[in-house]
Amino acid sequence: MSREEIKKLKTTIYEKLENLNNETALQMVEEAVTAYSSTSKKDILDDLTPEQLQRLQESTKQADRGEILANEKVKQKAKKWLSK
């Protein structure tokens, strides 16, 4: 992206932020900007517990083996389960 395109994008974002009054949305934007502007380049995986890392690794292995469900299938199962 060129410097001019970046400048134009920033201007568009500033204009939209000026008119945004949703507190939750503003907090999400602030968190995203903070995360992307951090100089520490901290990896999100650094904050996971050993159990979370283990579960993530197992999920990755399941996906590699093709043991996955399409999003629509998950929605259908959840809807059925919630209607019980």
C-alpha contacts under 8 A as a table, 3 or more apart, distances in Angstrom:
res1	aa1	res2	aa2	distance
1	M	5	E	6.09
1	M	6	I	6.54
2	S	5	E	5.12
2	S	6	I	6.23
3	R	6	I	5.08
3	R	7	K	6.14
4	E	7	K	5.05
4	E	8	K	6.18
5	E	8	K	5.07
5	E	9	L	6.10
6	I	9	L	5.05
6	I	10	K	6.15
7	K	10	K	5.16
7	K	11	T	6.26
8	K	11	T	5.11
8	K	12	T	6.28
9	L	12	T	5.09
9	L	13	I	6.21
10	K	13	I	5.03
10	K	14	Y	6.08
11	T	14	Y	5.08
11	T	15	E	6.21
12	T	15	E	5.20
12	T	16	K	6.30
13	I	16	K	5.14
13	I	17	L	6.08
14	Y	17	L	5.08
14	Y	18	E	6.13
15	E	18	E	5.18
15	E	19	N	6.77
16	K	19	N	5.40
16	K	20	L	6.23
17	L	20	L	4.94
17	L	26	L	7.82
20	L	25	A	7.95
20	L	26	L	7.30
21	N	26	L	7.49
22	N	25	A	5.34
22	N	26	L	6.21
23	E	26	L	5.08
23	E	27	Q	6.17
24	T	27	Q	5.11
24	T	28	M	6.22
25	A	28	M	5.06
25	A	29	V	6.22
26	L	29	V	5.09
26	L	30	E	6.15
27	Q	30	E	5.03
27	Q	31	E	6.16
28	M	31	E	5.11
28	M	32	A	6.16
29	V	32	A	5.09
29	V	33	V	6.09
30	E	33	V	5.16
30	E	34	T	6.04
31	E	34	T	5.07
31	E	35	A	6.08
32	A	35	A	5.10
32	A	36	Y	6.14
33	V	36	Y	5.22
33	V	37	S	5.89
34	T	37	S	5.22
34	T	38	S	5.98
35	A	38	S	5.41
38	S	41	K	6.18
42	K	46	D	7.22
43	D	46	D	5.53
43	D	47	D	7.80
44	I	47	D	5.74
44	I	48	L	7.34
45	L	48	L	5.35
45	L	53	L	7.59
48	L	51	E	7.92
48	L	52	Q	5.72
48	L	53	L	6.14
49	T	52	Q	5.10
49	T	53	L	6.24
50	P	53	L	5.07
50	P	54	Q	6.14
51	E	54	Q	5.07
51	E	55	R	6.20
52	Q	55	R	5.10
52	Q	56	L	6.09
53	L	56	L	5.04
53	L	57	Q	6.13
54	Q	57	Q	5.12
54	Q	58	E	6.22
55	R	58	E	5.10
55	R	59	S	6.11
56	L	59	S	5.05
56	L	60	T	6.19
57	Q	60	T	5.08
57	Q	61	K	6.29
58	E	61	K	5.02
58	E	62	Q	6.19
59	S	62	Q	5.03
59	S	63	A	6.21
60	T	63	A	5.11
60	T	64	D	6.16
61	K	64	D	4.99
61	K	65	R	6.26
62	Q	65	R	5.09
62	Q	66	G	6.34
62	Q	67	E	5.06
62	Q	68	I	7.02
63	A	66	G	4.96
63	A	67	E	5.35
63	A	68	I	5.67
64	D	67	E	7.44
69	L	73	K	6.23
69	L	74	V	6.45
70	A	73	K	5.27
70	A	74	V	6.47
71	N	74	V	5.12
71	N	75	K	6.25
72	E	75	K	5.03
72	E	76	Q	6.22
73	K	76	Q	5.08
73	K	77	K	6.24
74	V	77	K	5.13
74	V	78	A	6.06
75	K	78	A	5.10
75	K	79	K	6.03
76	Q	79	K	5.14
76	Q	80	K	6.16
77	K	80	K	5.11
77	K	81	W	6.04
78	A	81	W	5.01
78	A	82	L	5.97
79	K	82	L	5.18
79	K	83	S	6.20
80	K	83	S	5.26
80	K	84	K	6.84
81	W	84	K	5.62
